[in-house]
């Protein structure tokens, strides 16, 4: 059947838009790998920090800034008119609410990176007028890249030669179907020592430890949320997450069909208290955290 000119023009515009978003996703993947590869190659420099008269944390700041610059360069090479805000440049305000803005973090999960353990990730999100439309969370140590486009679903890619052989090359993200907390695995991130949220978190953790099959600590907020989106974990909660990590993971969660909630009633990217879970556990999980 031949389409009329108006319909033909609409289909052409939709196809061009889809191609543009896929190009954005490829750019995000390249940027994530550029930043993550730099982090992996430079980790040995932490032990040599004393030669530059720096502490390991000061050396880490140099490494992560360089990785973030590589990510920013990759994005601006393709989209010179887009704003790019890194985690260390985040100051709040309203700049991220206008036009196309990339929120990036070269290292989500500092403690895992410092101790040379899995559990850190590279995150990127593209926002249009404040709304996350694209998200990538790359776990280069585990060989997993989680990605999502608003309206197009979410998937996980296995990095050849790095990922476990039993991981499928590509998997569409779907939350876990488990219906009982006692059968489920929860993840969380501990507040900083002395944090004002520690007392509240401790009570929540105590209830969760009794209700869930297991409760684990994940240094990377974005990676933990990606695992909820993929069904590798059933639930996650934390206090004071960073917007760079929430922006990327929120697209994964919404496209996979998981439930994510700002517990303080704030807009998601401005929330000080976050919970996400499989939809089958939403009522019980949120009731548990609330102490009901």
C-alpha positions as a Python dict, from the first residue, in 0.01 Angstrom:
ca = {
    (1, 'X'): (0, 0, 0),
    (2, 'X'): (138, 339, -95),
    (3, 'X'): (145, 603, 181),
    (4, 'X'): (10, 951, 117),
    (5, 'X'): (269, 1235, 122),
    (6, 'X'): (184, 1346, 476),
    (7, 'X'): (217, 995, 617),
    (8, 'X'): (536, 936, 419),
    (9, 'X'): (685, 1252, 568),
    (10, 'X'): (586, 1143, 921),
    (11, 'X'): (745, 800, 876),
    (12, 'X'): (1061, 961, 738),
    (13, 'X'): (1084, 1196, 1037),
    (14, 'X'): (1032, 908, 1282),
    (15, 'X'): (1302, 703, 1109),
    (16, 'X'): (1546, 995, 1117),
    (17, 'X'): (1472, 1055, 1485),
    (18, 'X'): (1528, 688, 1568),
    (19, 'X'): (1860, 693, 1382),
    (20, 'X'): (1966, 1006, 1570),
    (21, 'X'): (1895, 848, 1908),
    (22, 'X'): (2081, 531, 1814),
    (23, 'X'): (2376, 749, 1717),
    (24, 'X'): (2358, 914, 2060),
    (25, 'X'): (2361, 570, 2222),
    (26, 'X'): (2669, 465, 2026),
    (27, 'X'): (2840, 788, 2128),
    (28, 'X'): (2757, 720, 2492),
    (29, 'X'): (2901, 370, 2469),
    (30, 'X'): (3224, 498, 2314),
    (31, 'X'): (3254, 764, 2582),
    (32, 'X'): (3196, 511, 2860),
    (33, 'X'): (3461, 277, 2726),
    (34, 'X'): (3708, 563, 2678),
    (35, 'X'): (3670, 673, 3039),
    (36, 'X'): (3665, 322, 3181),
    (37, 'X'): (3966, 205, 2981),
    (38, 'X'): (4166, 501, 3110),
    (39, 'X'): (4072, 415, 3468),
    (40, 'X'): (4179, 55, 3421),
    (41, 'X'): (4510, 149, 3261),
    (42, 'X'): (4595, 406, 3527),
    (43, 'X'): (4507, 218, 3843),
    (44, 'X'): (4870, 115, 3902),
    (45, 'X'): (4953, 485, 3934),
    (46, 'X'): (4779, 493, 4271),
    (47, 'X'): (5071, 306, 4423),
    (48, 'X'): (5312, 563, 4278),
    (49, 'X'): (5130, 866, 4414),
    (50, 'X'): (5411, 938, 4659),
    (51, 'X'): (5647, 1004, 4367),
    (52, 'X'): (5429, 1299, 4266),
    (53, 'X'): (5398, 1399, 4634),
    (54, 'X'): (5031, 1316, 4631),
    (55, 'X'): (4810, 1100, 4850),
    (56, 'X'): (4630, 809, 4679),
    (57, 'X'): (4305, 1010, 4690),
    (58, 'X'): (4474, 1308, 4525),
    (59, 'X'): (4614, 1078, 4257),
    (60, 'X'): (4270, 925, 4211),
    (61, 'X'): (4126, 1272, 4151),
    (62, 'X'): (4383, 1329, 3874),
    (63, 'X'): (4300, 993, 3713),
    (64, 'X'): (3922, 1040, 3725),
    (65, 'X'): (3939, 1396, 3592),
    (66, 'X'): (4143, 1273, 3295),
    (67, 'X'): (3892, 992, 3235),
    (68, 'X'): (3606, 1240, 3254),
    (69, 'X'): (3783, 1466, 3005),
    (70, 'X'): (3811, 1174, 2761),
    (71, 'X'): (3438, 1111, 2796),
    (72, 'X'): (3359, 1479, 2746),
    (73, 'X'): (3583, 1495, 2437),
    (74, 'X'): (3409, 1191, 2284),
    (75, 'X'): (3068, 1351, 2332),
    (76, 'X'): (3166, 1697, 2209),
    (77, 'X'): (3336, 1553, 1903),
    (78, 'X'): (2996, 1430, 1791),
    (79, 'X'): (2771, 1690, 1959),
    (80, 'X'): (2963, 2016, 1994),
    (81, 'X'): (2649, 2208, 2089),
    (82, 'X'): (2555, 1985, 2383),
    (83, 'X'): (2633, 2077, 2742),
    (84, 'X'): (2832, 1818, 2939),
    (85, 'X'): (2829, 1819, 3320),
    (86, 'X'): (3057, 1585, 3513),
    (87, 'X'): (2999, 1474, 3869),
    (88, 'X'): (3273, 1701, 3999),
    (89, 'X'): (3124, 1998, 3812),
    (90, 'X'): (2771, 1942, 3939),
    (91, 'X'): (2649, 2243, 4138),
    (92, 'X'): (2273, 2192, 4120),
    (93, 'X'): (2085, 2495, 3987),
    (94, 'X'): (1876, 2477, 3672),
    (95, 'X'): (2140, 2444, 3397),
    (96, 'X'): (2065, 2072, 3356),
    (97, 'X'): (1697, 2146, 3291),
    (98, 'X'): (1752, 2334, 2963),
    (99, 'X'): (1823, 2178, 2624),
    (100, 'X'): (2035, 1867, 2563),
    (101, 'X'): (2262, 1804, 2863),
    (102, 'X'): (2487, 1505, 2931),
    (103, 'X'): (2546, 1404, 3293),
    (104, 'X'): (2859, 1190, 3324),
    (105, 'X'): (3065, 1023, 3593),
    (106, 'X'): (3383, 836, 3511),
    (107, 'X'): (3388, 657, 3847),
    (108, 'X'): (3081, 557, 4044),
    (109, 'X'): (3213, 327, 4317),
    (110, 'X'): (3538, 478, 4439),
    (111, 'X'): (3594, 231, 4723),
    (112, 'X'): (3581, -67, 4486),
    (113, 'X'): (3828, 96, 4247),
    (114, 'X'): (4070, 188, 4526),
    (115, 'X'): (4068, -166, 4662),
    (116, 'X'): (4095, -320, 4314),
    (117, 'X'): (3762, -500, 4342),
    (118, 'X'): (3466, -527, 4103),
    (119, 'X'): (3171, -301, 4172),
    (120, 'X'): (3259, 34, 4012),
    (121, 'X'): (3104, 169, 3694),
    (122, 'X'): (3108, 449, 3437),
    (123, 'X'): (2777, 632, 3389),
    (124, 'X'): (2631, 862, 3125),
    (125, 'X'): (2287, 1007, 3070),
    (126, 'X'): (2145, 1241, 2808),
    (127, 'X'): (1874, 1473, 2933),
    (128, 'X'): (1640, 1678, 2717),
    (129, 'X'): (1498, 1973, 2909),
    (130, 'X'): (1565, 1797, 3238),
    (131, 'X'): (1420, 1457, 3140),
    (132, 'X'): (1657, 1157, 3113),
    (133, 'X'): (1616, 1006, 2767),
    (134, 'X'): (1923, 787, 2736),
    (135, 'X'): (2129, 600, 2995),
    (136, 'X'): (2445, 389, 2990),
    (137, 'X'): (2604, 215, 3289),
    (138, 'X'): (2927, 34, 3201),
    (139, 'X'): (3083, -228, 3429),
    (140, 'X'): (3411, -282, 3247),
    (141, 'X'): (3555, -514, 3513),
    (142, 'X'): (3254, -745, 3491),
    (143, 'X'): (3227, -703, 3113),
    (144, 'X'): (2869, -571, 3123),
    (145, 'X'): (2726, -261, 2952),
    (146, 'X'): (2369, -168, 3045),
    (147, 'X'): (2196, 77, 2810),
    (148, 'X'): (1852, 220, 2748),
    (149, 'X'): (1668, 464, 2524),
    (150, 'X'): (1336, 611, 2638),
    (151, 'X'): (1059, 435, 2449),
    (152, 'X'): (1292, 171, 2303),
    (153, 'X'): (1359, -66, 2591),
    (154, 'X'): (1677, -153, 2776),
    (155, 'X'): (1938, -423, 2733),
    (156, 'X'): (2268, -554, 2863),
    (157, 'X'): (2564, -626, 2637),
    (158, 'X'): (2845, -865, 2727),
    (159, 'X'): (3195, -740, 2643),
    (160, 'X'): (3373, -1022, 2452),
    (161, 'X'): (3680, -1155, 2629),
    (162, 'X'): (3588, -985, 2957),
    (163, 'X'): (3239, -1103, 3052),
    (164, 'X'): (3176, -1442, 3205),
    (165, 'X'): (3129, -1707, 2932),
    (166, 'X'): (2780, -1786, 3063),
    (167, 'X'): (2654, -1431, 2998),
    (168, 'X'): (2451, -1405, 2676),
    (169, 'X'): (2593, -1155, 2423),
    (170, 'X'): (2278, -942, 2454),
    (171, 'X'): (1992, -958, 2703),
    (172, 'X'): (1677, -750, 2716),
    (173, 'X'): (1633, -611, 3068),
    (174, 'X'): (1336, -742, 3266),
    (175, 'X'): (1301, -723, 3647),
    (176, 'X'): (1295, -1033, 3861),
    (177, 'X'): (956, -1210, 3892),
    (178, 'X'): (1012, -1305, 4258),
    (179, 'X'): (716, -1226, 4481),
    (180, 'X'): (853, -1279, 4832),
    (181, 'X'): (1116, -1070, 5011),
    (182, 'X'): (1242, -1389, 5174),
    (183, 'X'): (1342, -1520, 4829),
    (184, 'X'): (1492, -1191, 4710),
    (185, 'X'): (1834, -1026, 4708),
    (186, 'X'): (1861, -660, 4807),
    (187, 'X'): (2147, -418, 4754),
    (188, 'X'): (2226, -93, 4929),
    (189, 'X'): (2496, 169, 4980),
    (190, 'X'): (2606, 264, 5327),
    (191, 'X'): (2604, 635, 5421),
    (192, 'X'): (2932, 806, 5501),
    (193, 'X'): (3043, 769, 5866),
    (194, 'X'): (2887, 1045, 6071),
    (195, 'X'): (2617, 1111, 5812),
    (196, 'X'): (2288, 1252, 5939),
    (197, 'X'): (2112, 964, 5762),
    (198, 'X'): (2306, 688, 5941),
    (199, 'X'): (2053, 632, 6220),
    (200, 'X'): (1763, 603, 5975),
    (201, 'X'): (1964, 378, 5746),
    (202, 'X'): (2067, 151, 6033),
    (203, 'X'): (1705, 88, 6125),
    (204, 'X'): (1617, 21, 5760),
    (205, 'X'): (1913, -214, 5723),
    (206, 'X'): (1813, -410, 6032),
    (207, 'X'): (1462, -467, 5899),
    (208, 'X'): (1594, -554, 5551),
    (209, 'X'): (1848, -804, 5688),
    (210, 'X'): (1566, -994, 5857),
    (211, 'X'): (1324, -983, 5563),
    (212, 'X'): (1543, -1051, 5257),
    (213, 'X'): (1729, -1368, 5163),
    (214, 'X'): (2044, -1153, 5150),
    (215, 'X'): (2141, -786, 5164),
    (216, 'X'): (2463, -683, 4992),
    (217, 'X'): (2662, -364, 4967),
    (218, 'X'): (2726, -224, 4618),
    (219, 'X'): (2974, 68, 4596),
    (220, 'X'): (2818, 191, 4269),
    (221, 'X'): (2462, 324, 4293),
    (222, 'X'): (2413, 315, 3915),
    (223, 'X'): (2540, -43, 3887),
    (224, 'X'): (2315, -161, 4171),
    (225, 'X'): (2013, -1, 4003),
    (226, 'X'): (2112, -159, 3671),
    (227, 'X'): (2111, -499, 3842),
    (228, 'X'): (1760, -433, 3970),
    (229, 'X'): (1651, -344, 3616),
    (230, 'X'): (1802, -668, 3482),
    (231, 'X'): (1668, -897, 3754),
    (232, 'X'): (2016, -976, 3891),
    (233, 'X'): (1894, -820, 4217),
    (234, 'X'): (1541, -754, 4335),
    (235, 'X'): (1573, -430, 4533),
    (236, 'X'): (1798, -136, 4618),
    (237, 'X'): (1776, 166, 4846),
    (238, 'X'): (2009, 443, 4953),
    (239, 'X'): (2025, 796, 5088),
    (240, 'X'): (2172, 1102, 4916),
    (241, 'X'): (2242, 951, 4570),
    (242, 'X'): (2411, 1170, 4310),
    (243, 'X'): (2201, 1294, 4014),
    (244, 'X'): (2462, 1171, 3763),
    (245, 'X'): (2404, 815, 3880),
    (246, 'X'): (2026, 842, 3905),
    (247, 'X'): (1988, 997, 3560),
    (248, 'X'): (2153, 705, 3380),
    (249, 'X'): (1992, 433, 3591),
    (250, 'X'): (1642, 584, 3584),
    (251, 'X'): (1613, 520, 3209),
    (252, 'X'): (1720, 159, 3257),
    (253, 'X'): (1467, 107, 3535),
    (254, 'X'): (1172, 269, 3360),
    (255, 'X'): (1237, 94, 3030),
    (256, 'X'): (1279, -244, 3200),
    (257, 'X'): (955, -199, 3396),
    (258, 'X'): (1104, -180, 3745),
    (259, 'X'): (962, 49, 4015),
    (260, 'X'): (1174, 346, 4126),
    (261, 'X'): (1057, 597, 4384),
    (262, 'X'): (1185, 914, 4544),
    (263, 'X'): (1089, 842, 4903),
    (264, 'X'): (1101, 1207, 5007),
    (265, 'X'): (851, 1316, 4740),
    (266, 'X'): (1108, 1521, 4548),
    (267, 'X'): (1168, 1496, 4172),
    (268, 'X'): (1379, 1185, 4116),
    (269, 'X'): (1704, 1363, 4025),
    (270, 'X'): (1674, 1585, 4331),
    (271, 'X'): (1580, 1312, 4575),
    (272, 'X'): (1770, 1254, 4900),
    (273, 'X'): (1620, 909, 4951),
    (274, 'X'): (1569, 650, 4677),
    (275, 'X'): (1425, 301, 4649),
    (276, 'X'): (1391, 73, 4346),
    (277, 'X'): (1264, -282, 4312),
    (278, 'X'): (1091, -542, 4101),
    (279, 'X'): (721, -451, 4060),
    (280, 'X'): (612, -774, 4230),
    (281, 'X'): (783, -662, 4553),
    (282, 'X'): (694, -292, 4548),
    (283, 'X'): (429, -287, 4819),
    (284, 'X'): (619, -509, 5066),
    (285, 'X'): (953, -338, 5005),
    (286, 'X'): (831, 16, 5054),
    (287, 'X'): (631, -88, 5359),
    (288, 'X'): (944, -251, 5502),
    (289, 'X'): (1155, 60, 5455),
    (290, 'X'): (883, 273, 5613),
    (291, 'X'): (868, 42, 5913),
    (292, 'X'): (503, -47, 5860),
}
